Amino acid sequence: MLQLKRYGWLCVLGAEAAYVLCVLGGFLPLRSARGIELHHTIFETFPGFTWISFGSFALGVIYMFVFAWIFAWYMVWMHNTSLVKTEK
């Protein structure tokens, strides 16, 4: 059985690390100008996010925290209910 608290915090850690790497990747000139613009536009699909301000970055951190906990709750529920054996 998975524990929601432990799995949830692991999901938060992973989501926050991925978010920070993706934001930092938006500053690297590894893509064409249109690719960089698309990268920024994808982030701006989050409500209230504009590229780049501290407030938007903090809002993104909050979004990732909430999404990670929703994902963790769902995965723990699915995993743990699949382990429940029904009596015949």
PDB file of N, CA, C and O in Angstrom:
ATOM      1  N   MET A   1       0.841  -1.191   0.000  1.00  0.00           N
ATOM      2  CA  MET A   1       0.000   0.000   0.000  1.00  0.00           C
ATOM      3  C   MET A   1       0.888   1.258   0.000  1.00  0.00           C
ATOM      4  O   MET A   1       1.854   1.360   0.756  1.00  0.00           O
ATOM      5  N   LEU A   2       0.528   2.196  -0.865  1.00  0.00           N
ATOM      6  CA  LEU A   2       1.245   3.461  -0.906  1.00  0.00           C
ATOM      7  C   LEU A   2       0.694   4.395   0.162  1.00  0.00           C
ATOM      8  O   LEU A   2      -0.495   4.366   0.481  1.00  0.00           O
ATOM      9  N   GLN A   3       1.575   5.218   0.705  1.00  0.00           N
ATOM     10  CA  GLN A   3       1.173   6.214   1.688  1.00  0.00           C
ATOM     11  C   GLN A   3       1.065   7.565   0.973  1.00  0.00           C
ATOM     12  O   GLN A   3       2.016   8.018   0.337  1.00  0.00           O
ATOM     13  N   LEU A   4      -0.087   8.191   1.085  1.00  0.00           N
ATOM     14  CA  LEU A   4      -0.331   9.443   0.375  1.00  0.00           C
ATOM     15  C   LEU A   4       0.675  10.520   0.761  1.00  0.00           C
ATOM     16  O   LEU A   4       1.180  11.231  -0.109  1.00  0.00           O
ATOM     17  N   LYS A   5       0.968  10.648   2.026  1.00  0.00           N
ATOM     18  CA  LYS A   5       1.863  11.718   2.469  1.00  0.00           C
ATOM     19  C   LYS A   5       3.246  11.573   1.842  1.00  0.00           C
ATOM     20  O   LYS A   5       3.788  12.543   1.312  1.00  0.00           O
ATOM     21  N   ARG A   6       3.813  10.390   1.894  1.00  0.00           N
ATOM     22  CA  ARG A   6       5.152  10.167   1.334  1.00  0.00           C
ATOM     23  C   ARG A   6       5.141  10.302  -0.184  1.00  0.00           C
ATOM     24  O   ARG A   6       5.978  11.006  -0.750  1.00  0.00           O
ATOM     25  N   TYR A   7       4.199   9.634  -0.848  1.00  0.00           N
ATOM     26  CA  TYR A   7       4.129   9.678  -2.303  1.00  0.00           C
ATOM     27  C   TYR A   7       3.825  11.093  -2.779  1.00  0.00           C
ATOM     28  O   TYR A   7       4.366  11.535  -3.793  1.00  0.00           O
ATOM     29  N   GLY A   8       2.966  11.804  -2.059  1.00  0.00           N
ATOM     30  CA  GLY A   8       2.625  13.173  -2.424  1.00  0.00           C
ATOM     31  C   GLY A   8       3.826  14.088  -2.397  1.00  0.00           C
ATOM     32  O   GLY A   8       4.032  14.871  -3.325  1.00  0.00           O
ATOM     33  N   TRP A   9       4.624  14.000  -1.342  1.00  0.00           N
ATOM     34  CA  TRP A   9       5.800  14.864  -1.263  1.00  0.00           C
ATOM     35  C   TRP A   9       6.844  14.498  -2.309  1.00  0.00           C
ATOM     36  O   TRP A   9       7.555  15.374  -2.800  1.00  0.00           O
ATOM     37  N   LEU A  10       6.946  13.223  -2.656  1.00  0.00           N
ATOM     38  CA  LEU A  10       7.854  12.834  -3.733  1.00  0.00           C
ATOM     39  C   LEU A  10       7.376  13.391  -5.074  1.00  0.00           C
ATOM     40  O   LEU A  10       8.185  13.827  -5.893  1.00  0.00           O
ATOM     41  N   CYS A  11       6.068  13.375  -5.295  1.00  0.00           N
ATOM     42  CA  CYS A  11       5.510  13.961  -6.514  1.00  0.00           C
ATOM     43  C   CYS A  11       5.758  15.465  -6.550  1.00  0.00           C
ATOM     44  O   CYS A  11       6.094  16.009  -7.602  1.00  0.00           O
ATOM     45  N   VAL A  12       5.598  16.136  -5.427  1.00  0.00           N
ATOM     46  CA  VAL A  12       5.850  17.581  -5.356  1.00  0.00           C
ATOM     47  C   VAL A  12       7.316  17.864  -5.671  1.00  0.00           C
ATOM     48  O   VAL A  12       7.617  18.781  -6.435  1.00  0.00           O
ATOM     49  N   LEU A  13       8.219  17.096  -5.098  1.00  0.00           N
ATOM     50  CA  LEU A  13       9.645  17.294  -5.352  1.00  0.00           C
ATOM     51  C   LEU A  13       9.952  17.144  -6.843  1.00  0.00           C
ATOM     52  O   LEU A  13      10.656  17.970  -7.425  1.00  0.00           O
ATOM     53  N   GLY A  14       9.425  16.093  -7.450  1.00  0.00           N
ATOM     54  CA  GLY A  14       9.660  15.879  -8.871  1.00  0.00           C
ATOM     55  C   GLY A  14       9.037  16.954  -9.740  1.00  0.00           C
ATOM     56  O   GLY A  14       9.658  17.408 -10.701  1.00  0.00           O
ATOM     57  N   ALA A  15       7.829  17.365  -9.422  1.00  0.00           N
ATOM     58  CA  ALA A  15       7.142  18.388 -10.218  1.00  0.00           C
ATOM     59  C   ALA A  15       7.854  19.737 -10.115  1.00  0.00           C
ATOM     60  O   ALA A  15       8.012  20.439 -11.114  1.00  0.00           O
ATOM     61  N   GLU A  16       8.275  20.091  -8.919  1.00  0.00           N
ATOM     62  CA  GLU A  16       8.957  21.376  -8.740  1.00  0.00           C
ATOM     63  C   GLU A  16      10.305  21.379  -9.449  1.00  0.00           C
ATOM     64  O   GLU A  16      10.681  22.378 -10.062  1.00  0.00           O
ATOM     65  N   ALA A  17      11.038  20.263  -9.368  1.00  0.00           N
ATOM     66  CA  ALA A  17      12.327  20.180 -10.066  1.00  0.00           C
ATOM     67  C   ALA A  17      12.125  20.282 -11.577  1.00  0.00           C
ATOM     68  O   ALA A  17      12.871  20.991 -12.252  1.00  0.00           O
ATOM     69  N   ALA A  18      11.137  19.588 -12.108  1.00  0.00           N
ATOM     70  CA  ALA A  18      10.859  19.650 -13.543  1.00  0.00           C
ATOM     71  C   ALA A  18      10.440  21.059 -13.953  1.00  0.00           C
ATOM     72  O   ALA A  18      10.849  21.544 -15.008  1.00  0.00           O
ATOM     73  N   TYR A  19       9.633  21.715 -13.135  1.00  0.00           N
ATOM     74  CA  TYR A  19       9.179  23.077 -13.434  1.00  0.00           C
ATOM     75  C   TYR A  19      10.363  24.039 -13.509  1.00  0.00           C
ATOM     76  O   TYR A  19      10.474  24.827 -14.448  1.00  0.00           O
ATOM     77  N   VAL A  20      11.239  23.969 -12.519  1.00  0.00           N
ATOM     78  CA  VAL A  20      12.395  24.869 -12.502  1.00  0.00           C
ATOM     79  C   VAL A  20      13.287  24.609 -13.711  1.00  0.00           C
ATOM     80  O   VAL A  20      13.769  25.554 -14.335  1.00  0.00           O
ATOM     81  N   LEU A  21      13.512  23.340 -14.048  1.00  0.00           N
ATOM     82  CA  LEU A  21      14.335  23.030 -15.221  1.00  0.00           C
ATOM     83  C   LEU A  21      13.687  23.538 -16.505  1.00  0.00           C
ATOM     84  O   LEU A  21      14.378  24.039 -17.393  1.00  0.00           O
ATOM     85  N   CYS A  22      12.374  23.411 -16.607  1.00  0.00           N
ATOM     86  CA  CYS A  22      11.682  23.904 -17.801  1.00  0.00           C
ATOM     87  C   CYS A  22      11.733  25.423 -17.903  1.00  0.00           C
ATOM     88  O   CYS A  22      11.905  25.963 -18.996  1.00  0.00           O
ATOM     89  N   VAL A  23      11.588  26.113 -16.786  1.00  0.00           N
ATOM     90  CA  VAL A  23      11.689  27.579 -16.813  1.00  0.00           C
ATOM     91  C   VAL A  23      13.107  27.984 -17.201  1.00  0.00           C
ATOM     92  O   VAL A  23      13.298  28.871 -18.034  1.00  0.00           O
ATOM     93  N   LEU A  24      14.092  27.339 -16.602  1.00  0.00           N
ATOM     94  CA  LEU A  24      15.483  27.663 -16.947  1.00  0.00           C
ATOM     95  C   LEU A  24      15.767  27.348 -18.410  1.00  0.00           C
ATOM     96  O   LEU A  24      16.527  28.065 -19.062  1.00  0.00           O
ATOM     97  N   GLY A  25      15.164  26.282 -18.932  1.00  0.00           N
ATOM     98  CA  GLY A  25      15.334  25.936 -20.334  1.00  0.00           C
ATOM     99  C   GLY A  25      14.792  26.994 -21.268  1.00  0.00           C
ATOM    100  O   GLY A  25      15.218  27.078 -22.420  1.00  0.00           O
ATOM    101  N   GLY A  26      13.873  27.794 -20.800  1.00  0.00           N
ATOM    102  CA  GLY A  26      13.327  28.882 -21.607  1.00  0.00           C
ATOM    103  C   GLY A  26      14.317  30.007 -21.831  1.00  0.00           C
ATOM    104  O   GLY A  26      14.113  30.849 -22.706  1.00  0.00           O
ATOM    105  N   PHE A  27      15.386  30.032 -21.053  1.00  0.00           N
ATOM    106  CA  PHE A  27      16.403  31.065 -21.214  1.00  0.00           C
ATOM    107  C   PHE A  27      17.578  30.610 -22.066  1.00  0.00           C
ATOM    108  O   PHE A  27      18.411  31.429 -22.453  1.00  0.00           O
ATOM    109  N   LEU A  28      17.658  29.316 -22.363  1.00  0.00           N
ATOM    110  CA  LEU A  28      18.768  28.790 -23.145  1.00  0.00           C
ATOM    111  C   LEU A  28      18.480  28.925 -24.635  1.00  0.00           C
ATOM    112  O   LEU A  28      17.393  28.572 -25.093  1.00  0.00           O
ATOM    113  N   PRO A  29      19.439  29.427 -25.387  1.00  0.00           N
ATOM    114  CA  PRO A  29      19.224  29.611 -26.832  1.00  0.00           C
ATOM    115  C   PRO A  29      19.495  28.318 -27.622  1.00  0.00           C
ATOM    116  O   PRO A  29      20.307  28.300 -28.547  1.00  0.00           O
ATOM    117  N   LEU A  30      18.807  27.255 -27.241  1.00  0.00           N
ATOM    118  CA  LEU A  30      19.017  25.965 -27.900  1.00  0.00           C
ATOM    119  C   LEU A  30      18.076  25.754 -29.078  1.00  0.00           C
ATOM    120  O   LEU A  30      18.255  24.820 -29.860  1.00  0.00           O
ATOM    121  N   ARG A  31      17.089  26.606 -29.205  1.00  0.00           N
ATOM    122  CA  ARG A  31      16.076  26.465 -30.243  1.00  0.00           C
ATOM    123  C   ARG A  31      16.050  27.717 -31.111  1.00  0.00           C
ATOM    124  O   ARG A  31      16.735  28.704 -30.842  1.00  0.00           O
ATOM    125  N   SER A  32      15.245  27.643 -32.148  1.00  0.00           N
ATOM    126  CA  SER A  32      15.060  28.825 -32.996  1.00  0.00           C
ATOM    127  C   SER A  32      14.258  29.870 -32.226  1.00  0.00           C
ATOM    128  O   SER A  32      13.730  29.601 -31.147  1.00  0.00           O
ATOM    129  N   ALA A  33      14.179  31.048 -32.795  1.00  0.00           N
ATOM    130  CA  ALA A  33      13.413  32.124 -32.147  1.00  0.00           C
ATOM    131  C   ALA A  33      11.942  31.719 -32.015  1.00  0.00           C
ATOM    132  O   ALA A  33      11.312  32.010 -30.999  1.00  0.00           O
ATOM    133  N   ARG A  34      11.395  31.054 -33.028  1.00  0.00           N
ATOM    134  CA  ARG A  34       9.998  30.601 -32.954  1.00  0.00           C
ATOM    135  C   ARG A  34       9.837  29.524 -31.894  1.00  0.00           C
ATOM    136  O   ARG A  34       8.816  29.483 -31.208  1.00  0.00           O
ATOM    137  N   GLY A  35      10.828  28.652 -31.748  1.00  0.00           N
ATOM    138  CA  GLY A  35      10.774  27.610 -30.717  1.00  0.00           C
ATOM    139  C   GLY A  35      10.789  28.195 -29.320  1.00  0.00           C
ATOM    140  O   GLY A  35      10.051  27.746 -28.443  1.00  0.00           O
ATOM    141  N   ILE A  36      11.622  29.191 -29.113  1.00  0.00           N
ATOM    142  CA  ILE A  36      11.683  29.868 -27.808  1.00  0.00           C
ATOM    143  C   ILE A  36      10.364  30.577 -27.531  1.00  0.00           C
ATOM    144  O   ILE A  36       9.857  30.541 -26.410  1.00  0.00           O
ATOM    145  N   GLU A  37       9.808  31.225 -28.562  1.00  0.00           N
ATOM    146  CA  GLU A  37       8.518  31.905 -28.401  1.00  0.00           C
ATOM    147  C   GLU A  37       7.423  30.898 -28.044  1.00  0.00           C
ATOM    148  O   GLU A  37       6.581  31.178 -27.191  1.00  0.00           O
ATOM    149  N   LEU A  38       7.428  29.737 -28.684  1.00  0.00           N
ATOM    150  CA  LEU A  38       6.453  28.695 -28.376  1.00  0.00           C
ATOM    151  C   LEU A  38       6.624  28.200 -26.941  1.00  0.00           C
ATOM    152  O   LEU A  38       5.640  27.981 -26.234  1.00  0.00           O
ATOM    153  N   HIS A  39       7.869  28.025 -26.514  1.00  0.00           N
ATOM    154  CA  HIS A  39       8.155  27.599 -25.141  1.00  0.00           C
ATOM    155  C   HIS A  39       7.544  28.583 -24.146  1.00  0.00           C
ATOM    156  O   HIS A  39       6.898  28.176 -23.180  1.00  0.00           O
ATOM    157  N   HIS A  40       7.747  29.857 -24.383  1.00  0.00           N
ATOM    158  CA  HIS A  40       7.196  30.888 -23.496  1.00  0.00           C
ATOM    159  C   HIS A  40       5.669  30.895 -23.554  1.00  0.00           C
ATOM    160  O   HIS A  40       5.010  31.056 -22.527  1.00  0.00           O
ATOM    161  N   THR A  41       5.110  30.722 -24.746  1.00  0.00           N
ATOM    162  CA  THR A  41       3.655  30.718 -24.909  1.00  0.00           C
ATOM    163  C   THR A  41       3.015  29.556 -24.168  1.00  0.00           C
ATOM    164  O   THR A  41       1.949  29.711 -23.570  1.00  0.00           O
ATOM    165  N   ILE A  42       3.654  28.392 -24.201  1.00  0.00           N
ATOM    166  CA  ILE A  42       3.112  27.231 -23.477  1.00  0.00           C
ATOM    167  C   ILE A  42       3.028  27.521 -21.984  1.00  0.00           C
ATOM    168  O   ILE A  42       2.040  27.167 -21.340  1.00  0.00           O
ATOM    169  N   PHE A  43       4.050  28.158 -21.429  1.00  0.00           N
ATOM    170  CA  PHE A  43       3.988  28.531 -20.015  1.00  0.00           C
ATOM    171  C   PHE A  43       2.871  29.529 -19.758  1.00  0.00           C
ATOM    172  O   PHE A  43       2.240  29.499 -18.702  1.00  0.00           O
ATOM    173  N   GLU A  44       2.628  30.395 -20.700  1.00  0.00           N
ATOM    174  CA  GLU A  44       1.606  31.428 -20.515  1.00  0.00           C
ATOM    175  C   GLU A  44       0.190  30.889 -20.625  1.00  0.00           C
ATOM    176  O   GLU A  44      -0.767  31.648 -20.473  1.00  0.00           O
ATOM    177  N   THR A  45       0.031  29.587 -20.888  1.00  0.00           N
ATOM    178  CA  THR A  45      -1.309  28.995 -20.836  1.00  0.00           C
ATOM    179  C   THR A  45      -1.772  28.817 -19.399  1.00  0.00           C
ATOM    180  O   THR A  45      -2.965  28.628 -19.162  1.00  0.00           O
ATOM    181  N   PHE A  46      -0.853  28.874 -18.428  1.00  0.00           N
ATOM    182  CA  PHE A  46      -1.254  28.867 -17.021  1.00  0.00           C
ATOM    183  C   PHE A  46      -1.933  30.205 -16.725  1.00  0.00           C
ATOM    184  O   PHE A  46      -1.393  31.257 -17.069  1.00  0.00           O
ATOM    185  N   PRO A  47      -3.100  30.180 -16.096  1.00  0.00           N
ATOM    186  CA  PRO A  47      -3.775  31.448 -15.775  1.00  0.00           C
ATOM    187  C   PRO A  47      -2.904  32.345 -14.901  1.00  0.00           C
ATOM    188  O   PRO A  47      -2.388  31.912 -13.871  1.00  0.00           O
ATOM    189  N   GLY A  48      -2.748  33.585 -15.316  1.00  0.00           N
ATOM    190  CA  GLY A  48      -1.992  34.564 -14.541  1.00  0.00           C
ATOM    191  C   GLY A  48      -0.497  34.546 -14.775  1.00  0.00           C
ATOM    192  O   GLY A  48       0.223  35.331 -14.159  1.00  0.00           O
ATOM    193  N   PHE A  49       0.000  33.672 -15.649  1.00  0.00           N
ATOM    194  CA  PHE A  49       1.442  33.558 -15.879  1.00  0.00           C
ATOM    195  C   PHE A  49       1.844  34.448 -17.039  1.00  0.00           C
ATOM    196  O   PHE A  49       1.236  34.395 -18.109  1.00  0.00           O
ATOM    197  N   THR A  50       2.869  35.268 -16.831  1.00  0.00           N
ATOM    198  CA  THR A  50       3.484  36.040 -17.909  1.00  0.00           C
ATOM    199  C   THR A  50       4.981  35.764 -17.864  1.00  0.00           C
ATOM    200  O   THR A  50       5.554  35.591 -16.788  1.00  0.00           O
ATOM    201  N   TRP A  51       5.603  35.725 -19.016  1.00  0.00           N
ATOM    202  CA  TRP A  51       7.033  35.388 -19.087  1.00  0.00           C
ATOM    203  C   TRP A  51       7.823  36.632 -18.841  1.00  0.00           C
ATOM    204  O   TRP A  51       7.522  37.613 -19.522  1.00  0.00           O
ATOM    205  N   ILE A  52       8.731  36.731 -18.024  1.00  0.00           N
ATOM    206  CA  ILE A  52       9.029  36.080 -16.773  1.00  0.00           C
ATOM    207  C   ILE A  52       8.982  37.161 -15.712  1.00  0.00           C
ATOM    208  O   ILE A  52       9.564  38.232 -15.882  1.00  0.00           O
ATOM    209  N   SER A  53       8.321  36.893 -14.666  1.00  0.00           N
ATOM    210  CA  SER A  53       8.323  37.775 -13.506  1.00  0.00           C
ATOM    211  C   SER A  53       8.346  36.882 -12.273  1.00  0.00           C
ATOM    212  O   SER A  53       7.960  35.715 -12.338  1.00  0.00           O
ATOM    213  N   PHE A  54       8.792  37.424 -11.167  1.00  0.00           N
ATOM    214  CA  PHE A  54       8.874  36.621  -9.946  1.00  0.00           C
ATOM    215  C   PHE A  54       7.489  36.157  -9.524  1.00  0.00           C
ATOM    216  O   PHE A  54       7.327  35.021  -9.077  1.00  0.00           O
ATOM    217  N   GLY A  55       6.497  37.012  -9.658  1.00  0.00           N
ATOM    218  CA  GLY A  55       5.134  36.633  -9.290  1.00  0.00           C
ATOM    219  C   GLY A  55       4.625  35.467 -10.118  1.00  0.00           C
ATOM    220  O   GLY A  55       3.974  34.562  -9.596  1.00  0.00           O
ATOM    221  N   SER A  56       4.924  35.493 -11.414  1.00  0.00           N
ATOM    222  CA  SER A  56       4.509  34.387 -12.282  1.00  0.00           C
ATOM    223  C   SER A  56       5.254  33.111 -11.936  1.00  0.00           C
ATOM    224  O   SER A  56       4.669  32.028 -11.938  1.00  0.00           O
ATOM    225  N   PHE A  57       6.532  33.232 -11.639  1.00  0.00           N
ATOM    226  CA  PHE A  57       7.311  32.056 -11.249  1.00  0.00           C
ATOM    227  C   PHE A  57       6.732  31.447  -9.978  1.00  0.00           C
ATOM    228  O   PHE A  57       6.554  30.232  -9.896  1.00  0.00           O
ATOM    229  N   ALA A  58       6.438  32.284  -8.987  1.00  0.00           N
ATOM    230  CA  ALA A  58       5.854  31.797  -7.730  1.00  0.00           C
ATOM    231  C   ALA A  58       4.484  31.178  -7.970  1.00  0.00           C
ATOM    232  O   ALA A  58       4.149  30.162  -7.360  1.00  0.00           O
ATOM    233  N   LEU A  59       3.693  31.773  -8.848  1.00  0.00           N
ATOM    234  CA  LEU A  59       2.384  31.216  -9.181  1.00  0.00           C
ATOM    235  C   LEU A  59       2.545  29.835  -9.825  1.00  0.00           C
ATOM    236  O   LEU A  59       1.777  28.919  -9.532  1.00  0.00           O
ATOM    237  N   GLY A  60       3.532  29.689 -10.691  1.00  0.00           N
ATOM    238  CA  GLY A  60       3.811  28.392 -11.302  1.00  0.00           C
ATOM    239  C   GLY A  60       4.214  27.348 -10.280  1.00  0.00           C
ATOM    240  O   GLY A  60       3.825  26.185 -10.390  1.00  0.00           O
ATOM    241  N   VAL A  61       4.992  27.753  -9.285  1.00  0.00           N
ATOM    242  CA  VAL A  61       5.377  26.836  -8.205  1.00  0.00           C
ATOM    243  C   VAL A  61       4.132  26.358  -7.460  1.00  0.00           C
ATOM    244  O   VAL A  61       4.012  25.179  -7.128  1.00  0.00           O
ATOM    245  N   ILE A  62       3.217  27.275  -7.204  1.00  0.00           N
ATOM    246  CA  ILE A  62       1.970  26.913  -6.519  1.00  0.00           C
ATOM    247  C   ILE A  62       1.139  25.972  -7.385  1.00  0.00           C
ATOM    248  O   ILE A  62       0.591  24.989  -6.884  1.00  0.00           O
ATOM    249  N   TYR A  63       1.043  26.267  -8.682  1.00  0.00           N
ATOM    250  CA  TYR A  63       0.313  25.376  -9.593  1.00  0.00           C
ATOM    251  C   TYR A  63       0.907  23.967  -9.569  1.00  0.00           C
ATOM    252  O   TYR A  63       0.174  22.983  -9.469  1.00  0.00           O
ATOM    253  N   MET A  64       2.219  23.874  -9.660  1.00  0.00           N
ATOM    254  CA  MET A  64       2.866  22.552  -9.671  1.00  0.00           C
ATOM    255  C   MET A  64       2.615  21.807  -8.357  1.00  0.00           C
ATOM    256  O   MET A  64       2.414  20.592  -8.356  1.00  0.00           O
ATOM    257  N   PHE A  65       2.628  22.537  -7.246  1.00  0.00           N
ATOM    258  CA  PHE A  65       2.359  21.934  -5.947  1.00  0.00           C
ATOM    259  C   PHE A  65       0.956  21.330  -5.922  1.00  0.00           C
ATOM    260  O   PHE A  65       0.767  20.186  -5.510  1.00  0.00           O
ATOM    261  N   VAL A  66      -0.022  22.114  -6.368  1.00  0.00           N
ATOM    262  CA  VAL A  66      -1.417  21.645  -6.369  1.00  0.00           C
ATOM    263  C   VAL A  66      -1.591  20.473  -7.328  1.00  0.00           C
ATOM    264  O   VAL A  66      -2.195  19.464  -6.966  1.00  0.00           O
ATOM    265  N   PHE A  67      -1.067  20.595  -8.552  1.00  0.00           N
ATOM    266  CA  PHE A  67      -1.200  19.518  -9.532  1.00  0.00           C
ATOM    267  C   PHE A  67      -0.515  18.240  -9.057  1.00  0.00           C
ATOM    268  O   PHE A  67      -1.025  17.142  -9.281  1.00  0.00           O
ATOM    269  N   ALA A  68       0.635  18.376  -8.405  1.00  0.00           N
ATOM    270  CA  ALA A  68       1.360  17.195  -7.909  1.00  0.00           C
ATOM    271  C   ALA A  68       0.553  16.477  -6.833  1.00  0.00           C
ATOM    272  O   ALA A  68       0.515  15.247  -6.807  1.00  0.00           O
ATOM    273  N   TRP A  69      -0.092  17.229  -5.946  1.00  0.00           N
ATOM    274  CA  TRP A  69      -0.906  16.589  -4.907  1.00  0.00           C
ATOM    275  C   TRP A  69      -2.148  15.927  -5.484  1.00  0.00           C
ATOM    276  O   TRP A  69      -2.554  14.864  -5.015  1.00  0.00           O
ATOM    277  N   ILE A  70      -2.756  16.539  -6.495  1.00  0.00           N
ATOM    278  CA  ILE A  70      -3.909  15.913  -7.154  1.00  0.00           C
ATOM    279  C   ILE A  70      -3.467  14.619  -7.829  1.00  0.00           C
ATOM    280  O   ILE A  70      -4.132  13.591  -7.699  1.00  0.00           O
ATOM    281  N   PHE A  71      -2.349  14.666  -8.546  1.00  0.00           N
ATOM    282  CA  PHE A  71      -1.815  13.476  -9.201  1.00  0.00           C
ATOM    283  C   PHE A  71      -1.491  12.397  -8.171  1.00  0.00           C
ATOM    284  O   PHE A  71      -1.827  11.229  -8.368  1.00  0.00           O
ATOM    285  N   ALA A  72      -0.841  12.783  -7.077  1.00  0.00           N
ATOM    286  CA  ALA A  72      -0.473  11.815  -6.039  1.00  0.00           C
ATOM    287  C   ALA A  72      -1.709  11.174  -5.427  1.00  0.00           C
ATOM    288  O   ALA A  72      -1.743   9.958  -5.236  1.00  0.00           O
ATOM    289  N   TRP A  73      -2.717  11.969  -5.119  1.00  0.00           N
ATOM    290  CA  TRP A  73      -3.941  11.415  -4.536  1.00  0.00           C
ATOM    291  C   TRP A  73      -4.555  10.389  -5.479  1.00  0.00           C
ATOM    292  O   TRP A  73      -4.950   9.302  -5.057  1.00  0.00           O
ATOM    293  N   TYR A  74      -4.632  10.737  -6.745  1.00  0.00           N
ATOM    294  CA  TYR A  74      -5.233   9.832  -7.725  1.00  0.00           C
ATOM    295  C   TYR A  74      -4.418   8.544  -7.864  1.00  0.00           C
ATOM    296  O   TYR A  74      -4.986   7.452  -7.874  1.00  0.00           O
ATOM    297  N   MET A  75      -3.107   8.664  -7.969  1.00  0.00           N
ATOM    298  CA  MET A  75      -2.270   7.472  -8.145  1.00  0.00           C
ATOM    299  C   MET A  75      -2.308   6.570  -6.909  1.00  0.00           C
ATOM    300  O   MET A  75      -2.364   5.347  -7.042  1.00  0.00           O
ATOM    301  N   VAL A  76      -2.280   7.152  -5.723  1.00  0.00           N
ATOM    302  CA  VAL A  76      -2.349   6.350  -4.495  1.00  0.00           C
ATOM    303  C   VAL A  76      -3.704   5.664  -4.407  1.00  0.00           C
ATOM    304  O   VAL A  76      -3.781   4.489  -4.049  1.00  0.00           O
ATOM    305  N   TRP A  77      -4.764   6.380  -4.727  1.00  0.00           N
ATOM    306  CA  TRP A  77      -6.097   5.786  -4.700  1.00  0.00           C
ATOM    307  C   TRP A  77      -6.185   4.627  -5.690  1.00  0.00           C
ATOM    308  O   TRP A  77      -6.669   3.550  -5.343  1.00  0.00           O
ATOM    309  N   MET A  78      -5.716   4.844  -6.928  1.00  0.00           N
ATOM    310  CA  MET A  78      -5.776   3.784  -7.936  1.00  0.00           C
ATOM    311  C   MET A  78      -4.944   2.578  -7.514  1.00  0.00           C
ATOM    312  O   MET A  78      -5.397   1.440  -7.639  1.00  0.00           O
ATOM    313  N   HIS A  79      -3.753   2.811  -7.026  1.00  0.00           N
ATOM    314  CA  HIS A  79      -2.867   1.717  -6.621  1.00  0.00           C
ATOM    315  C   HIS A  79      -3.440   0.948  -5.442  1.00  0.00           C
ATOM    316  O   HIS A  79      -3.508  -0.281  -5.467  1.00  0.00           O
ATOM    317  N   ASN A  80      -3.847   1.667  -4.418  1.00  0.00           N
ATOM    318  CA  ASN A  80      -4.317   0.997  -3.207  1.00  0.00           C
ATOM    319  C   ASN A  80      -5.648   0.276  -3.415  1.00  0.00           C
ATOM    320  O   ASN A  80      -5.866  -0.790  -2.840  1.00  0.00           O
ATOM    321  N   THR A  81      -6.536   0.841  -4.226  1.00  0.00           N
ATOM    322  CA  THR A  81      -7.801   0.137  -4.461  1.00  0.00           C
ATOM    323  C   THR A  81      -7.600  -1.077  -5.354  1.00  0.00           C
ATOM    324  O   THR A  81      -8.396  -2.015  -5.299  1.00  0.00           O
ATOM    325  N   SER A  82      -6.571  -1.083  -6.161  1.00  0.00           N
ATOM    326  CA  SER A  82      -6.313  -2.257  -6.998  1.00  0.00           C
ATOM    327  C   SER A  82      -5.754  -3.415  -6.176  1.00  0.00           C
ATOM    328  O   SER A  82      -5.797  -4.564  -6.616  1.00  0.00           O
ATOM    329  N   LEU A  83      -5.234  -3.125  -4.994  1.00  0.00           N
ATOM    330  CA  LEU A  83      -4.689  -4.174  -4.138  1.00  0.00           C
ATOM    331  C   LEU A  83      -5.724  -4.802  -3.218  1.00  0.00           C
ATOM    332  O   LEU A  83      -5.466  -5.849  -2.623  1.00  0.00           O
ATOM    333  N   VAL A  84      -6.900  -4.175  -3.092  1.00  0.00           N
ATOM    334  CA  VAL A  84      -7.939  -4.678  -2.222  1.00  0.00           C
ATOM    335  C   VAL A  84      -8.533  -5.952  -2.837  1.00  0.00           C
ATOM    336  O   VAL A  84      -8.966  -5.962  -3.989  1.00  0.00           O
ATOM    337  N   LYS A  85      -8.540  -7.005  -2.049  1.00  0.00           N
ATOM    338  CA  LYS A  85      -9.090  -8.275  -2.532  1.00  0.00           C
ATOM    339  C   LYS A  85     -10.528  -8.384  -2.063  1.00  0.00           C
ATOM    340  O   LYS A  85     -10.839  -8.137  -0.898  1.00  0.00           O
ATOM    341  N   THR A  86     -11.389  -8.754  -2.976  1.00  0.00           N
ATOM    342  CA  THR A  86     -12.788  -8.951  -2.626  1.00  0.00           C
ATOM    343  C   THR A  86     -13.003 -10.387  -2.194  1.00  0.00           C
ATOM    344  O   THR A  86     -12.398 -11.312  -2.735  1.00  0.00           O
ATOM    345  N   GLU A  87     -13.853 -10.556  -1.235  1.00  0.00           N
ATOM    346  CA  GLU A  87     -14.158 -11.911  -0.765  1.00  0.00           C
ATOM    347  C   GLU A  87     -15.228 -12.526  -1.646  1.00  0.00           C
ATOM    348  O   GLU A  87     -16.159 -11.848  -2.079  1.00  0.00           O
ATOM    349  N   LYS A  88     -15.086 -13.813  -1.904  1.00  0.00           N
ATOM    350  CA  LYS A  88     -16.071 -14.509  -2.747  1.00  0.00           C
ATOM    351  C   LYS A  88     -16.881 -15.469  -1.930  1.00  0.00           C
ATOM    352  O   LYS A  88     -17.759 -16.146  -2.463  1.00  0.00           O
TER     353      LYS A  88
END
